[in-house]
Amino acid sequence: MDTLQALAEILLKSTVTIVLLIILHFYLKAVLFGPLDRVMQKRRELTEGARKIAEDSLAAATRKADEYEARLRDARSAVYKQQEEIRKRWLDEQAQQVAEARARGESTVKAAREAIVLDAAAARKSLEDTSAAVADQIVAMVLGRKAA
């Protein structure tokens, strides 16, 4: 029983200390830890807000970069297509010029062949005409010499 009385005395003497500790607890909670928690919460919100803004900015920059690359790719495609059309046009013009030159060359060759055929015919006719006269002259010379 002495122990219980000693325990009761200790409890009675420590009641003031316990009350002071409870008052200190609520005082520190209200004066120190409450504002500290509010500051930490505000800091956390600002940090999260800044992180969210940074993520949004990064997403927007990525989106704009993708749009820029897509527009650049489209522009390059258009330029390549235009270059290809110009190259095809040049090749067509070149093929047309080659065909025209070939046609002119063939017509020139055909005209030259016709002229050669006409010249050959005229030469044959001339040879036929002159061969009879030359033959007569030869005969007259041969016969004329033999007779004289």
ZIBEL-V738436 format. One record per run of one state. SS is the DSSP state (2 for helix, 1 for strand, 0 for the rest). FROM is the first residue (numbers start at 1). LEN is the number of residues. If there is no record, write none. Layout:
# ZIBEL-V738436
SS,FROM,LEN ; SS,FROM,LEN
This chain:
# ZIBEL-V738436
0,1,1 ; 2,2,146 ; 0,148,1
